[in-house]
Amino acid sequence: MATQQSTASPLVASTVVAMALMFVPAAIAGQFGTPKENEGTRIFQATEHPYYSGQFHLSGQKATLIGSVNDRAPWDHLDYAGKRQTSVQGTIDIEVNEITNSGQVVAEFVEGSDRYRIIFDRFAPKAPFQDGGIATRIYEHGDSGNGDPLYPKTWLYLGGWGTATMHKNDQVLYKDYDAHFMVMERSRDPKTHEVHYPVKRTLPGGETDPAAMEIDLWVRSKEQNTNNFPPFETFVHLCWGEVTWRSAQ
């Protein structure tokens, strides 16, 4: 009899465990939810997350100035070829609330003996995709259908559009100029500094590298000048190759 009990006990235990496991998926599904149709593979909008704060705190290091602030027309301040870039001492700090479209972006850099400071704190949309002036999780540029085609199509972790003022040695240089910042996929080849754009693509993704990230900042005049590229009288373009996401301070 002792031998029979020893044989029966594992069998009973296995049956109990198997029956318990039968009910685990249902319990998990009820607690954690289940994907609906193709929901498990799509990108959710930020506002579809129940605890989305809208608060972004980022900084950028390893600054590059495309062209020069002192360039005379004609100039190229997008520089797809990567031939007119200067590593400069400078940082960018982004403290914004995407829900309220408020906050500020402050960029500082030095070129030669001059110190520059850009304060970008007025956000307003000019197109629906720009939300209220600050937007997250969207594609822009290239053939995305959002924004101009001057730059490759890129995923924006965060972007802002509005008005900025730029100072030179504590004096106002450009007041109330159009401005745009992008926390985006890496656009330049890390070795050649080229932007591989425009090129004929066979894949649907943009000509960027999603394995890395950068911050770009554009400050431009409303006045046009078709001798320049882009065709503005003024177009200041900075890029930061190292991006840090910070906790709220």
CORDA-V335466 format. One record per backbone hydrogen bond with DSSP energy under -1.0 kcal/mol. NH is the residue of the N-H (numbers start at 0). CO is the residue of the C=O. E is the energy in kcal/mol with one decimal. If there is no record, write none. Layout:
nh = [NH & NH]
co = [CO & CO]
e = [E & E]
This chain:
nh = [4 & 5 & 6 & 7 & 8 & 11 & 12 & 13 & 14 & 15 & 16 & 17 & 18 & 19 & 20 & 21 & 22 & 26 & 27 & 28 & 29 & 30 & 31 & 32 & 38 & 40 & 47 & 48 & 51 & 55 & 57 & 58 & 59 & 60 & 63 & 64 & 65 & 66 & 70 & 76 & 81 & 85 & 87 & 90 & 91 & 92 & 93 & 94 & 95 & 96 & 97 & 100 & 101 & 103 & 104 & 105 & 106 & 107 & 108 & 109 & 110 & 113 & 115 & 116 & 117 & 118 & 119 & 121 & 123 & 129 & 130 & 132 & 134 & 136 & 137 & 139 & 140 & 141 & 143 & 153 & 155 & 156 & 157 & 158 & 159 & 160 & 161 & 162 & 163 & 164 & 165 & 166 & 167 & 168 & 170 & 172 & 173 & 176 & 177 & 178 & 179 & 180 & 181 & 182 & 183 & 185 & 185 & 188 & 192 & 194 & 196 & 208 & 211 & 213 & 214 & 215 & 216 & 217 & 218 & 219 & 220 & 224 & 227 & 228 & 231 & 232 & 235 & 237 & 238 & 239 & 240 & 241 & 243 & 245]
co = [0 & 1 & 2 & 3 & 4 & 7 & 8 & 9 & 10 & 11 & 12 & 13 & 14 & 15 & 16 & 17 & 19 & 22 & 23 & 24 & 25 & 26 & 27 & 28 & 35 & 37 & 44 & 45 & 48 & 95 & 93 & 243 & 91 & 241 & 238 & 85 & 236 & 83 & 67 & 228 & 78 & 64 & 62 & 107 & 59 & 105 & 57 & 103 & 55 & 101 & 53 & 96 & 96 & 94 & 119 & 92 & 117 & 90 & 115 & 88 & 113 & 110 & 108 & 166 & 106 & 164 & 104 & 162 & 160 & 126 & 127 & 129 & 158 & 155 & 155 & 153 & 145 & 150 & 140 & 139 & 137 & 182 & 182 & 134 & 180 & 132 & 178 & 121 & 176 & 118 & 173 & 116 & 170 & 114 & 167 & 165 & 165 & 163 & 219 & 161 & 217 & 159 & 215 & 157 & 213 & 208 & 211 & 193 & 188 & 79 & 194 & 185 & 208 & 183 & 239 & 181 & 237 & 179 & 235 & 177 & 233 & 230 & 224 & 74 & 229 & 222 & 218 & 216 & 63 & 214 & 61 & 60 & 58 & 56]
e = [-2.3 & -1.7 & -1.6 & -2.3 & -2.2 & -2.6 & -2.6 & -2.6 & -1.9 & -2.3 & -2.3 & -2.5 & -2.3 & -2.1 & -2.4 & -1.3 & -1.1 & -1.7 & -2.8 & -2.9 & -2.1 & -1.7 & -3.3 & -1.7 & -2.3 & -1.8 & -1.9 & -1.7 & -1.6 & -3.0 & -2.3 & -2.1 & -2.4 & -2.5 & -2.8 & -2.9 & -2.6 & -3.7 & -1.4 & -2.9 & -1.4 & -2.2 & -1.8 & -1.7 & -1.3 & -2.4 & -3.1 & -2.5 & -1.7 & -2.9 & -3.5 & -1.2 & -1.5 & -2.5 & -2.4 & -2.4 & -2.3 & -2.5 & -2.0 & -1.8 & -2.1 & -2.1 & -3.1 & -1.9 & -3.2 & -2.7 & -2.9 & -1.2 & -1.9 & -1.6 & -1.9 & -2.8 & -2.4 & -1.2 & -1.2 & -2.0 & -2.9 & -1.6 & -2.0 & -2.2 & -3.5 & -2.4 & -1.3 & -2.6 & -2.1 & -2.7 & -2.1 & -2.7 & -2.8 & -2.0 & -3.0 & -3.3 & -3.4 & -3.3 & -1.7 & -3.1 & -2.0 & -2.6 & -1.4 & -2.2 & -2.2 & -1.9 & -2.5 & -3.3 & -2.5 & -1.4 & -1.5 & -2.9 & -2.5 & -2.9 & -2.6 & -2.8 & -1.6 & -2.3 & -1.8 & -2.4 & -2.4 & -2.8 & -2.1 & -2.8 & -2.0 & -1.1 & -1.9 & -2.3 & -2.5 & -2.6 & -3.2 & -2.3 & -2.4 & -2.6 & -2.0 & -1.9 & -3.0 & -3.4]
